Amino acid sequence: MVKDDAAVLQNQAAGARDYERVERAITFLIENRDAQPSLEDVSEQLGLSAFHVQRLFTRWAGVSPKRFLSYLTIEHAKHRLEQSASVLEAAYDAGLSGSSRLHDLMVSAEAMTPGEYKAMGSDLTIRHGLVPTPYGRALFLVSDRGLCGLEFIDGAPEALLADAKERWPLSQFIEDQSVAQAMSRKVFTESETIPILMKGTPWQLQVWSALLRIPGGSIVSYGQIADSVCSRKASRAVGTAVAANHIGYVVPCHRVLRATGLFKRYRWGAPRRWAILAREAG
């Protein structure tokens, strides 16, 4: 059992290293999209052979660097937005479906408002740990009621943990790598329902629940989410609620963008958003 766990950790670490290289490639492609860089240009940036870059990128993202470059056009994003209206409508009619780890996660969601948390938060224990994932290292927060935080790490993890303790001030925090690793496996490798616990205002909970119903591989606008919750006039409020999501990837805020097709803001960085979307589309 110990050997199996060690092998899993080794594979996760290798996957995180691969992501770091792919992220650098994605960043280069984003910054130089207008110049349409070649495979050789990307390989020169990474200090790897063109063959190695092609194989690594395709294995990780499911598409070649050249194909990924085509996803970076504004026209493509707009086209996906135009298509996704009917897709989103169908998703709301059908609810979550499918269990592919790279497409639709099976999620069992519980929610609590600040008032409800105040009434029982002192009884909540949150176990946390840093785990390598396909998209770099992440901080996992896991309660007895489910995953309550998944934050990708680009800087100091201490700041993310301090922020989490401010969001859950009545809870007891315990470092527990084994729990974090087990949850990471559920999210990224296993076909098992993922329990999550969302804490927010009634409005935020409505928006986050709407995010859970966006099909994998789809891109929608803030306006489309607003339509499904109340009115398109609430697009700005939807954007604020989306930005307040702290359960990355599982609550798929990466699938929502501006009606212009631009990918400007994302809590965990634009390259990571593109990486997730490209892998889902691939």
C-alpha positions as protocol buffer text, in pm:
chain_id: "A"
residue {
  index: 1
  type: MET
  ca { x: 0 y: 0 z: 0 }
}
residue {
  index: 2
  type: VAL
  ca { x: 285 y: 237 z: 88 }
}
residue {
  index: 3
  type: LYS
  ca { x: 455 y: 157 z: -242 }
}
residue {
  index: 4
  type: ASP
  ca { x: 131 y: 225 z: -429 }
}
residue {
  index: 5
  type: ASP
  ca { x: 90 y: 563 z: -255 }
}
residue {
  index: 6
  type: ALA
  ca { x: 453 y: 649 z: -334 }
}
residue {
  index: 7
  type: ALA
  ca { x: 396 y: 562 z: -699 }
}
residue {
  index: 8
  type: VAL
  ca { x: 85 y: 781 z: -712 }
}
residue {
  index: 9
  type: LEU
  ca { x: 273 y: 1073 z: -558 }
}
residue {
  index: 10
  type: GLN
  ca { x: 561 y: 1024 z: -802 }
}
residue {
  index: 11
  type: ASN
  ca { x: 318 y: 1027 z: -1096 }
}
residue {
  index: 12
  type: GLN
  ca { x: 144 y: 1338 z: -960 }
}
residue {
  index: 13
  type: ALA
  ca { x: 477 y: 1517 z: -919 }
}
residue {
  index: 14
  type: ALA
  ca { x: 578 y: 1423 z: -1274 }
}
residue {
  index: 15
  type: GLY
  ca { x: 243 y: 1551 z: -1399 }
}
residue {
  index: 16
  type: ALA
  ca { x: 294 y: 1881 z: -1216 }
}
residue {
  index: 17
  type: ARG
  ca { x: 638 y: 1921 z: -1378 }
}
residue {
  index: 18
  type: ASP
  ca { x: 484 y: 1852 z: -1719 }
}
residue {
  index: 19
  type: TYR
  ca { x: 221 y: 2117 z: -1651 }
}
residue {
  index: 20
  type: GLU
  ca { x: 490 y: 2375 z: -1567 }
}
residue {
  index: 21
  type: ARG
  ca { x: 648 y: 2317 z: -1908 }
}
residue {
  index: 22
  type: VAL
  ca { x: 313 y: 2321 z: -2087 }
}
residue {
  index: 23
  type: GLU
  ca { x: 216 y: 2640 z: -1903 }
}
residue {
  index: 24
  type: ARG
  ca { x: 533 y: 2807 z: -2029 }
}
residue {
  index: 25
  type: ALA
  ca { x: 447 y: 2695 z: -2381 }
}
residue {
  index: 26
  type: ILE
  ca { x: 90 y: 2823 z: -2346 }
}
residue {
  index: 27
  type: THR
  ca { x: 209 y: 3158 z: -2211 }
}
residue {
  index: 28
  type: PHE
  ca { x: 445 y: 3194 z: -2507 }
}
residue {
  index: 29
  type: LEU
  ca { x: 167 y: 3108 z: -2753 }
}
residue {
  index: 30
  type: ILE
  ca { x: -73 y: 3356 z: -2591 }
}
residue {
  index: 31
  type: GLU
  ca { x: 180 y: 3638 z: -2589 }
}
residue {
  index: 32
  type: ASN
  ca { x: 282 y: 3574 z: -2951 }
}
residue {
  index: 33
  type: ARG
  ca { x: -51 y: 3465 z: -3102 }
}
residue {
  index: 34
  type: ASP
  ca { x: -52 y: 3735 z: -3371 }
}
residue {
  index: 35
  type: ALA
  ca { x: 288 y: 3615 z: -3497 }
}
residue {
  index: 36
  type: GLN
  ca { x: 162 y: 3255 z: -3519 }
}
residue {
  index: 37
  type: PRO
  ca { x: 479 y: 3098 z: -3373 }
}
residue {
  index: 38
  type: SER
  ca { x: 594 y: 2763 z: -3506 }
}
residue {
  index: 39
  type: LEU
  ca { x: 667 y: 2443 z: -3316 }
}
residue {
  index: 40
  type: GLU
  ca { x: 1035 y: 2527 z: -3345 }
}
residue {
  index: 41
  type: ASP
  ca { x: 975 y: 2867 z: -3183 }
}
residue {
  index: 42
  type: VAL
  ca { x: 804 y: 2699 z: -2888 }
}
residue {
  index: 43
  type: SER
  ca { x: 1077 y: 2437 z: -2853 }
}
residue {
  index: 44
  type: GLU
  ca { x: 1343 y: 2708 z: -2849 }
}
residue {
  index: 45
  type: GLN
  ca { x: 1162 y: 2884 z: -2564 }
}
residue {
  index: 46
  type: LEU
  ca { x: 1146 y: 2564 z: -2359 }
}
residue {
  index: 47
  type: GLY
  ca { x: 1497 y: 2446 z: -2439 }
}
residue {
  index: 48
  type: LEU
  ca { x: 1363 y: 2113 z: -2566 }
}
residue {
  index: 49
  type: SER
  ca { x: 1359 y: 1944 z: -2904 }
}
residue {
  index: 50
  type: ALA
  ca { x: 1061 y: 2005 z: -3131 }
}
residue {
  index: 51
  type: PHE
  ca { x: 981 y: 1634 z: -3115 }
}
residue {
  index: 52
  type: HIS
  ca { x: 980 y: 1638 z: -2733 }
}
residue {
  index: 53
  type: VAL
  ca { x: 761 y: 1950 z: -2719 }
}
residue {
  index: 54
  type: GLN
  ca { x: 512 y: 1806 z: -2969 }
}
residue {
  index: 55
  type: ARG
  ca { x: 485 y: 1479 z: -2778 }
}
residue {
  index: 56
  type: LEU
  ca { x: 466 y: 1641 z: -2433 }
}
residue {
  index: 57
  type: PHE
  ca { x: 210 y: 1904 z: -2534 }
}
residue {
  index: 58
  type: THR
  ca { x: -10 y: 1660 z: -2724 }
}
residue {
  index: 59
  type: ARG
  ca { x: 0 y: 1401 z: -2445 }
}
residue {
  index: 60
  type: TRP
  ca { x: -87 y: 1660 z: -2185 }
}
residue {
  index: 61
  type: ALA
  ca { x: -346 y: 1871 z: -2370 }
}
residue {
  index: 62
  type: GLY
  ca { x: -482 y: 1620 z: -2618 }
}
residue {
  index: 63
  type: VAL
  ca { x: -407 y: 1861 z: -2903 }
}
residue {
  index: 64
  type: SER
  ca { x: -89 y: 1976 z: -3075 }
}
residue {
  index: 65
  type: PRO
  ca { x: 62 y: 2322 z: -3012 }
}
residue {
  index: 66
  type: LYS
  ca { x: -53 y: 2424 z: -3361 }
}
residue {
  index: 67
  type: ARG
  ca { x: -410 y: 2315 z: -3291 }
}
residue {
  index: 68
  type: PHE
  ca { x: -402 y: 2487 z: -2954 }
}
residue {
  index: 69
  type: LEU
  ca { x: -291 y: 2807 z: -3124 }
}
residue {
  index: 70
  type: SER
  ca { x: -614 y: 2800 z: -3319 }
}
residue {
  index: 71
  type: TYR
  ca { x: -807 y: 2805 z: -2990 }
}
residue {
  index: 72
  type: LEU
  ca { x: -650 y: 3137 z: -2902 }
}
residue {
  index: 73
  type: THR
  ca { x: -838 y: 3342 z: -3160 }
}
residue {
  index: 74
  type: ILE
  ca { x: -1109 y: 3580 z: -3054 }
}
residue {
  index: 75
  type: GLU
  ca { x: -1322 y: 3448 z: -3341 }
}
residue {
  index: 76
  type: HIS
  ca { x: -1306 y: 3097 z: -3199 }
}
residue {
  index: 77
  type: ALA
  ca { x: -1412 y: 3215 z: -2854 }
}
residue {
  index: 78
  type: LYS
  ca { x: -1700 y: 3415 z: -3002 }
}
residue {
  index: 79
  type: HIS
  ca { x: -1808 y: 3117 z: -3210 }
}
residue {
  index: 80
  type: ARG
  ca { x: -1813 y: 2897 z: -2901 }
}
residue {
  index: 81
  type: LEU
  ca { x: -2019 y: 3158 z: -2718 }
}
residue {
  index: 82
  type: GLU
  ca { x: -2271 y: 3169 z: -3000 }
}
residue {
  index: 83
  type: GLN
  ca { x: -2299 y: 2790 z: -2998 }
}
residue {
  index: 84
  type: SER
  ca { x: -2316 y: 2748 z: -2623 }
}
residue {
  index: 85
  type: ALA
  ca { x: -2653 y: 2916 z: -2569 }
}
residue {
  index: 86
  type: SER
  ca { x: -2845 y: 2607 z: -2676 }
}
residue {
  index: 87
  type: VAL
  ca { x: -2589 y: 2379 z: -2509 }
}
residue {
  index: 88
  type: LEU
  ca { x: -2627 y: 2562 z: -2180 }
}
residue {
  index: 89
  type: GLU
  ca { x: -3005 y: 2552 z: -2206 }
}
residue {
  index: 90
  type: ALA
  ca { x: -2992 y: 2178 z: -2263 }
}
residue {
  index: 91
  type: ALA
  ca { x: -2757 y: 2138 z: -1967 }
}
residue {
  index: 92
  type: TYR
  ca { x: -3001 y: 2317 z: -1739 }
}
residue {
  index: 93
  type: ASP
  ca { x: -3279 y: 2089 z: -1856 }
}
residue {
  index: 94
  type: ALA
  ca { x: -3076 y: 1773 z: -1809 }
}
residue {
  index: 95
  type: GLY
  ca { x: -2851 y: 1865 z: -1514 }
}
residue {
  index: 96
  type: LEU
  ca { x: -2503 y: 1719 z: -1479 }
}
residue {
  index: 97
  type: SER
  ca { x: -2426 y: 1421 z: -1698 }
}
residue {
  index: 98
  type: GLY
  ca { x: -2122 y: 1205 z: -1771 }
}
residue {
  index: 99
  type: SER
  ca { x: -1830 y: 1122 z: -1549 }
}
residue {
  index: 100
  type: SER
  ca { x: -1523 y: 1193 z: -1763 }
}
residue {
  index: 101
  type: ARG
  ca { x: -1253 y: 1356 z: -1549 }
}
residue {
  index: 102
  type: LEU
  ca { x: -1169 y: 1596 z: -1830 }
}
residue {
  index: 103
  type: HIS
  ca { x: -1526 y: 1691 z: -1910 }
}
residue {
  index: 104
  type: ASP
  ca { x: -1822 y: 1667 z: -1671 }
}
residue {
  index: 105
  type: LEU
  ca { x: -1739 y: 1598 z: -1308 }
}
residue {
  index: 106
  type: MET
  ca { x: -2005 y: 1424 z: -1105 }
}
residue {
  index: 107
  type: VAL
  ca { x: -2055 y: 1659 z: -813 }
}
residue {
  index: 108
  type: SER
  ca { x: -2270 y: 1627 z: -503 }
}
residue {
  index: 109
  type: ALA
  ca { x: -2303 y: 1981 z: -369 }
}
residue {
  index: 110
  type: GLU
  ca { x: -2403 y: 2111 z: -28 }
}
residue {
  index: 111
  type: ALA
  ca { x: -2429 y: 2480 z: 46 }
}
residue {
  index: 112
  type: MET
  ca { x: -2445 y: 2708 z: 348 }
}
residue {
  index: 113
  type: THR
  ca { x: -2502 y: 3079 z: 389 }
}
residue {
  index: 114
  type: PRO
  ca { x: -2291 y: 3286 z: 630 }
}
residue {
  index: 115
  type: GLY
  ca { x: -2576 y: 3269 z: 881 }
}
residue {
  index: 116
  type: GLU
  ca { x: -2588 y: 2892 z: 865 }
}
residue {
  index: 117
  type: TYR
  ca { x: -2211 y: 2875 z: 899 }
}
residue {
  index: 118
  type: LYS
  ca { x: -2221 y: 3100 z: 1205 }
}
residue {
  index: 119
  type: ALA
  ca { x: -2465 y: 2859 z: 1366 }
}
residue {
  index: 120
  type: MET
  ca { x: -2252 y: 2547 z: 1315 }
}
residue {
  index: 121
  type: GLY
  ca { x: -1910 y: 2655 z: 1189 }
}
residue {
  index: 122
  type: SER
  ca { x: -1734 y: 2583 z: 1518 }
}
residue {
  index: 123
  type: ASP
  ca { x: -1815 y: 2215 z: 1464 }
}
residue {
  index: 124
  type: LEU
  ca { x: -1648 y: 2211 z: 1121 }
}
residue {
  index: 125
  type: THR
  ca { x: -1298 y: 2064 z: 1086 }
}
residue {
  index: 126
  type: ILE
  ca { x: -1108 y: 2145 z: 767 }
}
residue {
  index: 127
  type: ARG
  ca { x: -813 y: 1929 z: 669 }
}
residue {
  index: 128
  type: HIS
  ca { x: -569 y: 2079 z: 423 }
}
residue {
  index: 129
  type: GLY
  ca { x: -263 y: 1989 z: 218 }
}
residue {
  index: 130
  type: LEU
  ca { x: -56 y: 2087 z: -86 }
}
residue {
  index: 131
  type: VAL
  ca { x: -76 y: 1840 z: -373 }
}
residue {
  index: 132
  type: PRO
  ca { x: 67 y: 1836 z: -729 }
}
residue {
  index: 133
  type: THR
  ca { x: -209 y: 1826 z: -993 }
}
residue {
  index: 134
  type: PRO
  ca { x: -220 y: 1823 z: -1376 }
}
residue {
  index: 135
  type: TYR
  ca { x: -236 y: 2205 z: -1354 }
}
residue {
  index: 136
  type: GLY
  ca { x: 41 y: 2265 z: -1101 }
}
residue {
  index: 137
  type: ARG
  ca { x: 41 y: 2250 z: -720 }
}
residue {
  index: 138
  type: ALA
  ca { x: -285 y: 2317 z: -541 }
}
residue {
  index: 139
  type: LEU
  ca { x: -408 y: 2374 z: -187 }
}
residue {
  index: 140
  type: PHE
  ca { x: -695 y: 2138 z: -100 }
}
residue {
  index: 141
  type: LEU
  ca { x: -937 y: 2213 z: 183 }
}
residue {
  index: 142
  type: VAL
  ca { x: -1153 y: 1916 z: 282 }
}
residue {
  index: 143
  type: SER
  ca { x: -1425 y: 1902 z: 548 }
}
residue {
  index: 144
  type: ASP
  ca { x: -1634 y: 1606 z: 662 }
}
residue {
  index: 145
  type: ARG
  ca { x: -1905 y: 1737 z: 428 }
}
residue {
  index: 146
  type: GLY
  ca { x: -1679 y: 1756 z: 124 }
}
residue {
  index: 147
  type: LEU
  ca { x: -1424 y: 1962 z: -69 }
}
residue {
  index: 148
  type: CYS
  ca { x: -1452 y: 2327 z: 37 }
}
residue {
  index: 149
  type: GLY
  ca { x: -1146 y: 2474 z: -132 }
}
residue {
  index: 150
  type: LEU
  ca { x: -919 y: 2404 z: -429 }
}
residue {
  index: 151
  type: GLU
  ca { x: -670 y: 2683 z: -496 }
}
residue {
  index: 152
  type: PHE
  ca { x: -393 y: 2655 z: -755 }
}
residue {
  index: 153
  type: ILE
  ca { x: -64 y: 2791 z: -627 }
}
residue {
  index: 154
  type: ASP
  ca { x: 156 y: 3037 z: -813 }
}
residue {
  index: 155
  type: GLY
  ca { x: 308 y: 3216 z: -516 }
}
residue {
  index: 156
  type: ALA
  ca { x: 338 y: 3150 z: -143 }
}
residue {
  index: 157
  type: PRO
  ca { x: 92 y: 2885 z: -21 }
}
residue {
  index: 158
  type: GLU
  ca { x: 94 y: 3044 z: 325 }
}
residue {
  index: 159
  type: ALA
  ca { x: -104 y: 3340 z: 191 }
}
residue {
  index: 160
  type: LEU
  ca { x: -371 y: 3112 z: 45 }
}
residue {
  index: 161
  type: LEU
  ca { x: -402 y: 2922 z: 372 }
}
residue {
  index: 162
  type: ALA
  ca { x: -429 y: 3246 z: 570 }
}
residue {
  index: 163
  type: ASP
  ca { x: -701 y: 3364 z: 332 }
}
residue {
  index: 164
  type: ALA
  ca { x: -886 y: 3034 z: 378 }
}
residue {
  index: 165
  type: LYS
  ca { x: -878 y: 3072 z: 755 }
}
residue {
  index: 166
  type: GLU
  ca { x: -1032 y: 3417 z: 717 }
}
residue {
  index: 167
  type: ARG
  ca { x: -1314 y: 3272 z: 505 }
}
residue {
  index: 168
  type: TRP
  ca { x: -1375 y: 2992 z: 759 }
}
residue {
  index: 169
  type: PRO
  ca { x: -1294 y: 3171 z: 1089 }
}
residue {
  index: 170
  type: LEU
  ca { x: -1490 y: 2939 z: 1319 }
}
residue {
  index: 171
  type: SER
  ca { x: -1348 y: 2615 z: 1182 }
}
residue {
  index: 172
  type: GLN
  ca { x: -1056 y: 2410 z: 1305 }
}
residue {
  index: 173
  type: PHE
  ca { x: -776 y: 2365 z: 1050 }
}
residue {
  index: 174
  type: ILE
  ca { x: -560 y: 2052 z: 1051 }
}
residue {
  index: 175
  type: GLU
  ca { x: -280 y: 1977 z: 806 }
}
residue {
  index: 176
  type: ASP
  ca { x: -344 y: 1633 z: 654 }
}
residue {
  index: 177
  type: GLN
  ca { x: -163 y: 1542 z: 333 }
}
residue {
  index: 178
  type: SER
  ca { x: -329 y: 1201 z: 301 }
}
residue {
  index: 179
  type: VAL
  ca { x: -678 y: 1353 z: 294 }
}
residue {
  index: 180
  type: ALA
  ca { x: -568 y: 1617 z: 41 }
}
residue {
  index: 181
  type: GLN
  ca { x: -409 y: 1353 z: -182 }
}
residue {
  index: 182
  type: ALA
  ca { x: -717 y: 1133 z: -169 }
}
residue {
  index: 183
  type: MET
  ca { x: -938 y: 1424 z: -272 }
}
residue {
  index: 184
  type: SER
  ca { x: -699 y: 1515 z: -553 }
}
residue {
  index: 185
  type: ARG
  ca { x: -728 y: 1161 z: -690 }
}
residue {
  index: 186
  type: LYS
  ca { x: -1107 y: 1187 z: -684 }
}
residue {
  index: 187
  type: VAL
  ca { x: -1100 y: 1516 z: -871 }
}
residue {
  index: 188
  type: PHE
  ca { x: -841 y: 1436 z: -1137 }
}
residue {
  index: 189
  type: THR
  ca { x: -821 y: 1060 z: -1182 }
}
residue {
  index: 190
  type: GLU
  ca { x: -1114 y: 865 z: -1040 }
}
residue {
  index: 191
  type: SER
  ca { x: -1471 y: 825 z: -1166 }
}
residue {
  index: 192
  type: GLU
  ca { x: -1625 y: 887 z: -826 }
}
residue {
  index: 193
  type: THR
  ca { x: -1879 y: 1145 z: -718 }
}
residue {
  index: 194
  type: ILE
  ca { x: -1708 y: 1445 z: -559 }
}
residue {
  index: 195
  type: PRO
  ca { x: -1883 y: 1595 z: -256 }
}
residue {
  index: 196
  type: ILE
  ca { x: -1834 y: 1970 z: -224 }
}
residue {
  index: 197
  type: LEU
  ca { x: -1932 y: 2223 z: 41 }
}
residue {
  index: 198
  type: MET
  ca { x: -1994 y: 2578 z: -84 }
}
residue {
  index: 199
  type: LYS
  ca { x: -2019 y: 2872 z: 156 }
}
residue {
  index: 200
  type: GLY
  ca { x: -2149 y: 3203 z: 28 }
}
residue {
  index: 201
  type: THR
  ca { x: -2435 y: 3448 z: 6 }
}
residue {
  index: 202
  type: PRO
  ca { x: -2762 y: 3319 z: -143 }
}
residue {
  index: 203
  type: TRP
  ca { x: -2673 y: 3501 z: -467 }
}
residue {
  index: 204
  type: GLN
  ca { x: -2325 y: 3349 z: -486 }
}
residue {
  index: 205
  type: LEU
  ca { x: -2466 y: 3002 z: -421 }
}
residue {
  index: 206
  type: GLN
  ca { x: -2713 y: 3046 z: -709 }
}
residue {
  index: 207
  type: VAL
  ca { x: -2435 y: 3147 z: -947 }
}
residue {
  index: 208
  type: TRP
  ca { x: -2198 y: 2869 z: -836 }
}
residue {
  index: 209
  type: SER
  ca { x: -2477 y: 2612 z: -875 }
}
residue {
  index: 210
  type: ALA
  ca { x: -2529 y: 2744 z: -1228 }
}
residue {
  index: 211
  type: LEU
  ca { x: -2158 y: 2696 z: -1301 }
}
residue {
  index: 212
  type: LEU
  ca { x: -2186 y: 2330 z: -1205 }
}
residue {
  index: 213
  type: ARG
  ca { x: -2435 y: 2278 z: -1485 }
}
residue {
  index: 214
  type: ILE
  ca { x: -2212 y: 2405 z: -1768 }
}
residue {
  index: 215
  type: PRO
  ca { x: -2113 y: 2105 z: -1982 }
}
residue {
  index: 216
  type: GLY
  ca { x: -1745 y: 2023 z: -2009 }
}
residue {
  index: 217
  type: GLY
  ca { x: -1582 y: 2165 z: -2321 }
}
residue {
  index: 218
  type: SER
  ca { x: -1834 y: 2451 z: -2338 }
}
residue {
  index: 219
  type: ILE
  ca { x: -1772 y: 2822 z: -2299 }
}
residue {
  index: 220
  type: VAL
  ca { x: -2048 y: 3057 z: -2183 }
}
residue {
  index: 221
  type: SER
  ca { x: -2078 y: 3429 z: -2112 }
}
residue {
  index: 222
  type: TYR
  ca { x: -2164 y: 3607 z: -1791 }
}
residue {
  index: 223
  type: GLY
  ca { x: -2486 y: 3716 z: -1960 }
}
residue {
  index: 224
  type: GLN
  ca { x: -2590 y: 3358 z: -2028 }
}
residue {
  index: 225
  type: ILE
  ca { x: -2533 y: 3265 z: -1665 }
}
residue {
  index: 226
  type: ALA
  ca { x: -2730 y: 3573 z: -1559 }
}
residue {
  index: 227
  type: ASP
  ca { x: -3018 y: 3470 z: -1788 }
}
residue {
  index: 228
  type: SER
  ca { x: -3033 y: 3130 z: -1624 }
}
residue {
  index: 229
  type: VAL
  ca { x: -3032 y: 3275 z: -1271 }
}
residue {
  index: 230
  type: CYS
  ca { x: -3251 y: 3583 z: -1307 }
}
residue {
  index: 231
  type: SER
  ca { x: -3189 y: 3848 z: -1574 }
}
residue {
  index: 232
  type: ARG
  ca { x: -2916 y: 3941 z: -1820 }
}
residue {
  index: 233
  type: LYS
  ca { x: -2900 y: 4279 z: -1645 }
}
residue {
  index: 234
  type: ALA
  ca { x: -2726 y: 4099 z: -1360 }
}
residue {
  index: 235
  type: SER
  ca { x: -2416 y: 4013 z: -1569 }
}
residue {
  index: 236
  type: ARG
  ca { x: -2186 y: 4232 z: -1359 }
}
residue {
  index: 237
  type: ALA
  ca { x: -2312 y: 4077 z: -1035 }
}
residue {
  index: 238
  type: VAL
  ca { x: -2259 y: 3734 z: -1188 }
}
residue {
  index: 239
  type: GLY
  ca { x: -1900 y: 3829 z: -1269 }
}
residue {
  index: 240
  type: THR
  ca { x: -1840 y: 3929 z: -908 }
}
residue {
  index: 241
  type: ALA
  ca { x: -1984 y: 3600 z: -781 }
}
residue {
  index: 242
  type: VAL
  ca { x: -1780 y: 3397 z: -1030 }
}
residue {
  index: 243
  type: ALA
  ca { x: -1462 y: 3575 z: -916 }
}
residue {
  index: 244
  type: ALA
  ca { x: -1542 y: 3482 z: -554 }
}
residue {
  index: 245
  type: ASN
  ca { x: -1531 y: 3107 z: -628 }
}
residue {
  index: 246
  type: HIS
  ca { x: -1259 y: 2929 z: -429 }
}
residue {
  index: 247
  type: ILE
  ca { x: -1323 y: 2573 z: -548 }
}
residue {
  index: 248
  type: GLY
  ca { x: -1126 y: 2583 z: -872 }
}
residue {
  index: 249
  type: TYR
  ca { x: -1178 y: 2337 z: -1157 }
}
residue {
  index: 250
  type: VAL
  ca { x: -1460 y: 2147 z: -982 }
}
residue {
  index: 251
  type: VAL
  ca { x: -1682 y: 2457 z: -977 }
}
residue {
  index: 252
  type: PRO
  ca { x: -1587 y: 2546 z: -1337 }
}
residue {
  index: 253
  type: CYS
  ca { x: -1555 y: 2925 z: -1338 }
}
residue {
  index: 254
  type: HIS
  ca { x: -1291 y: 2872 z: -1609 }
}
residue {
  index: 255
  type: ARG
  ca { x: -1576 y: 2812 z: -1857 }
}
residue {
  index: 256
  type: VAL
  ca { x: -1721 y: 3164 z: -1821 }
}
residue {
  index: 257
  type: LEU
  ca { x: -1587 y: 3464 z: -2011 }
}
residue {
  index: 258
  type: ARG
  ca { x: -1693 y: 3801 z: -2139 }
}
residue {
  index: 259
  type: ALA
  ca { x: -1933 y: 3824 z: -2432 }
}
residue {
  index: 260
  type: THR
  ca { x: -1644 y: 3966 z: -2640 }
}
residue {
  index: 261
  type: GLY
  ca { x: -1468 y: 3631 z: -2613 }
}
residue {
  index: 262
  type: LEU
  ca { x: -1179 y: 3778 z: -2413 }
}
residue {
  index: 263
  type: PHE
  ca { x: -1008 y: 3582 z: -2136 }
}
residue {
  index: 264
  type: LYS
  ca { x: -895 y: 3871 z: -1920 }
}
residue {
  index: 265
  type: ARG
  ca { x: -942 y: 3774 z: -1557 }
}
residue {
  index: 266
  type: TYR
  ca { x: -904 y: 3441 z: -1389 }
}
residue {
  index: 267
  type: ARG
  ca { x: -811 y: 3390 z: -1025 }
}
residue {
  index: 268
  type: TRP
  ca { x: -542 y: 3135 z: -1108 }
}
residue {
  index: 269
  type: GLY
  ca { x: -397 y: 3294 z: -1421 }
}
residue {
  index: 270
  type: ALA
  ca { x: -498 y: 3309 z: -1788 }
}
residue {
  index: 271
  type: PRO
  ca { x: -248 y: 3039 z: -1900 }
}
residue {
  index: 272
  type: ARG
  ca { x: -399 y: 2793 z: -1654 }
}
residue {
  index: 273
  type: ARG
  ca { x: -750 y: 2874 z: -1779 }
}
residue {
  index: 274
  type: TRP
  ca { x: -642 y: 2817 z: -2137 }
}
residue {
  index: 275
  type: ALA
  ca { x: -472 y: 2493 z: -2034 }
}
residue {
  index: 276
  type: ILE
  ca { x: -786 y: 2358 z: -1870 }
}
residue {
  index: 277
  type: LEU
  ca { x: -1012 y: 2460 z: -2159 }
}
residue {
  index: 278
  type: ALA
  ca { x: -773 y: 2322 z: -2421 }
}
residue {
  index: 279
  type: ARG
  ca { x: -751 y: 1990 z: -2241 }
}
residue {
  index: 280
  type: GLU
  ca { x: -1128 y: 1972 z: -2208 }
}
residue {
  index: 281
  type: ALA
  ca { x: -1176 y: 2059 z: -2576 }
}
residue {
  index: 282
  type: GLY
  ca { x: -908 y: 1807 z: -2673 }
}
